[in-house]
């Protein structure tokens, strides 16, 4: 064995030991009870996202980050002629816009419950539920208040047992108006159990022939947003196909572009240089040394094959659940067109989408109705990989224009939610004034 080979082997052993240290965490009954005690405790969100105020550029970059070239989102001149009168953001962008909101802190006893909760446990975003009430335009600033919204425990073939946590986030704009409500569903699993089970360890990365790529390209070639031609409610029938959309084959470049578009993975936030050093002081458990002995984010399971296998039991890096949510949203907004409004989206991520995988999105109209003078359609969406495995599903409600009733009107915000948002935003403004007086 050469000196170089010996050094490389030593580095590999060091990496394995580092991974083992970070992989011992297991879900405990005490953590589950603490999590349940936090349900219903809502506080102002003091985290700052990469984007705090929407702009023409940030809206375009977010859409492009998940592969969306809809001119309603990417071309301000085009959007000025649309029913909205200006560029708007894909409603899903509410997830990545956030300026710190001021508010009263959690009571001390609840603060203590949060400390170290589920420390070292691996987290997968397995889907979410969104309701959107107002568009986001250039110049809009979003704030949010958040709280745990439910805890479920179940046995898992993959990881011994899992905990499903629901986090509810209410997004309001600079006028205190509710823009959207996000209920994120996260699966927490024992890293040790996941590694031991190794359910997917025999899976091989996809390899494509020129003929395979040509078939995918053919799907891309026929895709286009509905655009300015209204899709009238009267013309839509139950059972109608919504067409097909392709996403992939997934590459590390796709992950990078998604981050560049505005997905900041806050509050963990991958950073560089001195900021990365500060981040390591703040959350040392989020860093594991790589084969060069350099501390790097655990998040690199999304692009580092060795770490993915050693910490999660997955043989390949994989996408973010949020990325597939954006893909489903892209499919829905393309179908709705400039005159429609996607007001509700529910999705479940069922299987991993590994580097090299291709996903095909299809949908069907399953219902249509009128409520309070609004014309709505209900749809179901399926995401299927090149292996013919269903990797995600979704449901959505879309408001469409009507030949008889006219243009789309936005949904009403439930009264209780509107009152809560008004109270939280008023408190934010009070504390902001006090802060300015003290400075």
N, C-alpha and C positions, 0 to 999 in steps of 0.2 A: 504494500500500500504506500503510495506517495505521500509526501507531506501535505500536499493540497487536498488529497482525498481524505486524509485523516482529519484535517481541519474541517472539511465539509461534513464528515460524519459527526464530529463533535458538535458542530452547529445544529445538525439535525436532532441530536440527542437533547441539546439545550432547549430547542424549540418544543420538542415533545414534553419535556419536563415543565416548561412554561405553560403549555396548553393544559397539562394535567392539573396544575395548580388552579387554573381558572375554570376547570371542568368538574370540580367536586360538588358544586352547589346542587342541592336538592330542595324540592318544594316541601315545606313543612306545614303541619296543621296550624301552628301558631301564626304563620304568615297569612294563611287563608282567612283565619278569623280576624286578623288585623285589617285585611283588605275589605272584608265585609263590613267592618265597623266604619269604614270611610265612605261607604255608599251614601250619596245624597248630600255630601259636604262640598259645596261649590265655592270657588274662589276666583278672583281676578287672575288672569294668566299674565305673569310678569316676564315671560320669555319673549325674546325678540327673534323673529324669523329673518331669513336673508332679505326678504322683501317686507317693508312695513307700509309703504304707500304704492299703490299700483301706478304704473306708467305705461305709455304706449310700448316701450321697449320690454319692460318686465312681463307684460301680458303676452307679447309676441314670443318672447324667449321661453315662457312657461309652456305655451302650446307647442312650440317647435321641439321642446325638450322631450315630449312623449310622441312626437311624430305627426302633429296636427298642423296642417297648412290651411285651415279654414280662413278665408280672408276676413270674415267677421271678427276674428281674433287677431289676425296678423297684418291687416292692411287698413289703417285708419281712413284713408281716402275712400275705399270701398265701403267701409262700415258706416260712414256718414250718410250714405244713400240707403241704408238699411232701415227697417222699422224702429231700430233703437236710436238712430240719429247720431251715433258715435261708435267707436270701437268699444266692445265689451270683452270681459275676460270669460274663458270657459268657467262656468260656475264652480267646477272642481278646484279652481285656483284659490278659492277661499281657504283651502287647507294649508297653503304655504305663505299666506300674507298675515303678518301679526306684529303689531307694535305693543310694547308692554302696557298693560292696563293696571291702574292703581286700584287698590281695594283693601278691605280689612283682612288681616291674616286669619288663618285657621286658628281655632282655639289650641292652646298648648298641648292638650291631651291628644288631639288629632295629629298635630305635628309629630309627636313622638311615635305615633303609629306608623307614619310614613318612613321614618328613618330606617334605612337598610332593608326595606321591604322587598322580598324576592331578589335579594342581592345575588348576582352571578347566574341567575336563571335566564335561559335563552328565550327570547321573545320573537314570535312570528306574527305579523299583522295578517289576519285571516279574512279580512273584509270589513265592511262598514255599512252604515246607512246614513244617507244624506237627505235633507230637505232644504230646498233653496227658495228664498222669498224675494230677493232683490238682485239685480245685476251689479257687477263690479265694473266701474268705469275708471279711466285714467284720472288720477287725483284722489281716489278713494283710499282712506286709511282704515284698516280693520283692527279691531281689538277683540278679545275673547275672554269668556269666563268658562271654567272647566270644573268637572267633578266626576268621581267614579259613579257609574250608573248600573252596576251589577257584577256579580261574581258567580261563576259556575265551575264545578269540579266534576271531571269525568275520567274514567280509565282510558288509556290510549295504547293501541298496539305499537305505536311508534316510540313512545317515551314513558311507559309505565303509567303515569297519570298526568293530566294536564289541568291547568286552570285557565278558564276563559274570563278575561276582564273586559268590561265595557267602559269606555271613557266618553263622556258627553261634552262636546265643546260647542258653545254658542258664539257665533261670529256677529259682531255689530260694526257698523261703519261710523264715521266721524260725526254723524247726525244722531247716533244712538239707535238707528234702524237695524232690525235683525236681518242680516244678509243670508245666513244659513245656519243649520244645526247639523253637527257631525257626531255620529255615534260609532266610534271605532271599536272594533272587536280584535283583541290580541290574545294569542295562545301562548301560554308560558309552559315550558317543558324542562324537565331535569336534563341538563347536558350529559350527565353521567349515564342516565338511562338511555338517552337518545343515541349516544355513541355505542353503548352495549348492544342495542337492538340492531342497528345497522341495516334497517329495512331496505334501503335503496343502494347499498354499497356495490351491488353487481351491475348497476345501470351504467351504460356506456354513452359517451357523448355522441350526439348526432353527427353524421357525415353526409354531405350532400353531393350528388352528381350534378352535372350541368343541366340535366333534364329536370331534376328535383328543383333546382333554383329557378328554372324557366317557369315551372308551375306556380311557384310563389310569386314571381314577377308578374305573371298574368293576372293574379288577384290584385296586386298593387295597381296595375295598369287600368283596371276597370273601376277602381275606387274614386269617388269624388263626393264632396259635400253637396247636400241638396241645394244650398245657396239661396238665391233670391226668389226662385219659383216657389210659391206657397204650397205646402202640403196640407190640403184642406181636410178637416175632420170628416166631412161627408164622403170623401173619396177613399178613406181607410176602412178596410174590412177585417173582422176577426179572422185569423188564419193567414193574413198577408205575411210574406217573407220580407225581412228588412235588409236582405242582401248579405254580403260577406266582406270581411276586412281581414287583412293579414298583418301580423306583427312578428318580425324576426327574419332570419334566425338571430337569436339574442347574442349580443357580443358585449365585451367589456366597454366598448365605445358607447353602447346604448346606456349603460349605467352611468358613465361619465357625463354624457349629454343630459341625462335626466337630472343629475345634480346641478349641472351648469344652468339648467332652466329654472332652478329655484328650490329644488327639494333639498332642504338643509339638514335633515335628520336632527332637528332641534328636539331636546336640549343637549344631545351628545355632540353633534356638530363636528365632523372631521375638519381639522384645521392644519395649518402648516407653520413651520418655523417656531418663533417665540410663542405664538398663540397655541401651537400644539403642546409646547412645554407647559404652558399655563393650564391647558385642558387636562394634561396628565396629573397635575397637582390636584385639580378639582375632582376628577373621576378616574383614579388610577385603575380601577377594576375594568375599565373600558379598553385598556391597552394590554396587549400580549406581545412579547418579543417575537420578531420574525426570524428567519433562518440566518440573518446577518447580525442578530443580537440587538436589533433596534426595536424599541416599543412602537407598536402600530395598533390601529383601532381594530377591535373585534369585528367591527362592521365589515372588514375586508372578506368575511365569508361570502360576500357577494361578488368577489373577484379573485380570491385566493383559494385554489383547489385544496391545498394541503390543510389549511386551517378549517375549511368547510367540513372536510372529512373528519378531522380530529375533534372538533367541538360540537358538531351537529349530527354527525353520522351520514351526512350527504356526500356523495362521491364527487359532486361538481358544485361550483358556485351557482347561485340562483338569483332571481330578480327580487325586487321589493313588491310586497303585496300592494302598496300604494301605486306602483307603476301599472299593475294590471287594472286597478280601479280607474286610472286615467285612460287606459286603452278602451275599457268598456264605455267610459264617458265620451271618448272620441267617437266611437261607433254611434252612440245615441245622439250627440249633437250634429253629426253629419246627417243622420236620418231626419232629424227634426227640422233642419233648415233655418234660415234667418228669421222666419216668422214664428217658429215654435219656441217652447221653453221647457227644458228638462227640469222638472220641479222635485222629483224624488228618484233616488237611486239606492238600491240595495244590492250588495254583492257578497259572494262567499268565495274565498280562494281555497280550492279543494286539493290541489296538488302543486308541487314545486314546478317552477318554470326554469330549467337549467340553462346555463350557457350552451348555445348551439341549438336550443329548441325554437320551434316556430309555433305560433299560436294563430288559430283561425277563429274569428268572432262571427257568429251568426245570431239572428234574432227573429222573433215572430210576434205579431200582434195577438194578444190574448183577450183583450177587452176594450170596449169603448163606452163612454157614458157622458152625460151632462150633469154638472153640479153647480148650482147657483149661477147659472148662465155661462159657465165655463165648459169648454169641450175638451175632454181628456181621453187619452188612450193608454192602456196598460200593455206593457211588452215584457217578454222574457228573452234573456240573452244567454248564450252558451259559448264558452271558450274551450276549444279543443286543440290539442297539440298534434304534431306530425306523427306521434305514436298512436293517434286516434284515442287518446285519453282525455276525458273532460277535466280541465284544470281549474275552471272557475265558472260560476253561474251568476246571473244578475236578474233583477227585476227593476222596472222603472215606470214612472208615470210621466207622460209628456202632454203638455197643453198645446193644442193646435188651433190655428185660425179656422173660422167657420164662414162659409158663404152666406149663411143666414144670420149669424150672430156677430160676425165681424172679427176684429183682431183679438189676439190673445191678451187676457188680463192676468196680472200676477196673483198668486195665491195670497190669502189673508194670513197674517201671523196670528196664531192662537193667542187669546187674550192674556192668559196666565204667563205665557212666554214673553209677550210684549211688555207686560208690567214688570216682570223680573229684569228684563234687559234694560228698561228705563231706569229702574232703581240702581242697578249695577253701574250704568253709565253715569248717572247723576252723582254717585259716590266717587267715581273716577274723576269727574270734573271738580268736585269739592277738594279732593286730595291734591289734584294738580294745582289748583289755585293756592292752597296752603304751601305747597312745595315752592312755587314761584315767589310767594311772599317771603319765605325764609332765605331764598338764595339772593 
